[in-house]
Amino acid sequence: MTTGDHLVERVRTICAELSGTTEKMSHGAPSFFAGKQYAAVRPDGHHDRTAPHLVCAAPPGVQQELVDDDPERFFVPPYVGGRGWIGVLLTGDVDWDEIAQILGEAHSTVTA
């Protein structure tokens, strides 16, 4: 299993625990939906981000807070960043509990 496969599988496992989640490929990435899309994992990067990352919905105001607090890990992703989505790098020692929390908030954001 490649590193990219491992990352996708970790995200998939977390999302499978969130109610009503379905998965399908969208724009070339494994993507997760609960009525609306709430996350996509990019194991090989995308656009100007060549490192593996996750993009997901976020509650209002969270995007700017995370990017301001830790710009080495969080970023405003192209296309969906204008809707408040966040990008999270999946490099180094990934805190999977934190990723689970972020994905849970993303899920809640689209199902609220």
N, C-alpha and C positions, 0 to 999 in steps of 0.2 A: 504494500500500500504506500503510495507516495505521500509526501507531506501535504500536498493539496487535497488528496483524497481524505486524509486524516482530518484536516480542518473542516471539510464539507461534512464529514460524518459526525464530528462533534457538534456542529451547528444544527444539523439534521436531528440529532438526538435531543437536543434542548428544545427545538421547535416542536417536535413530536409530542412533548409534554403539555403544550399550550392548546387549549380547547379549540376545536374546529379548524386546526391548521391543515392545509394541504400544501403540497410541494409540486412545482412544475418549473421547467426551464423558461426563463423570460430574459430576453436580450442576451442570450448566451450564458446565463448564470443560474445555478440552482436558487430558486426563489420561493418564499414562503408567504402564504396567504391565509387570512381569516376573514373571508368576504373580500377584503381589499389586501393588496400586497403590503407586507410590513417589513420584509427583510430580503436581502440577497447576499450570497457569499461569493466572493471573487478570489478563488484560490491562486490565480495567476496574475492578479492585479487587473487594472482596467484603466484606459486612457493614460494620464500622466502618473498614475500610481501603479508601479510595477510590483509592489509587495502585496502579499495576500491581505485581503481586508473584507470587512463586513459593512454593508450599508443598510440602514434601517430607519424606520420612522422614530420620531422622538416627540415627547410632549413639548408644548410651546415653551420657548426660552432655554431649553436644555442644550440645544445645539451650540449656541454661543457660549454658554457656561463651560461646557466640556472642552471646546476648542480653545477658549481663553485659558482654562486651567491646565491643559496638557496637550499643546499643539504638536507634540512629537507622536502622539497616539491617535488623536481625534482630528478630523478634518471635515470640511464642508464638501460633500461629493457633488460632481457635476450632475446636471439635470434635476435631481430630486432635492438637492441642497436648498433650493429656493422655497421648498415646502417644509423646511425645518428638519429634514433627515440628517443623520450623522453618518460619518465614515469612521470606522475603527480599524486600525491596523492589527493584523493577527500575526505579529512577528515577536520573536524573543519568547520570554516567559509569559504566555497568555494566561490571564486570570479568568478561568472558565466560569467561576462563580459570578464575576462581574459581567461577563458576556451573557450569562443566563439572566441576570437582572436587566441588562440593557434590552435583550430580546423580549423579556416579559413586559417591559414598559412599551416597547414598540408594538407588541400585540395589543396591549390595552389601549394604545393611542388610536389604533384603527377600529377597535371594536367598541369603544366608548360611545 
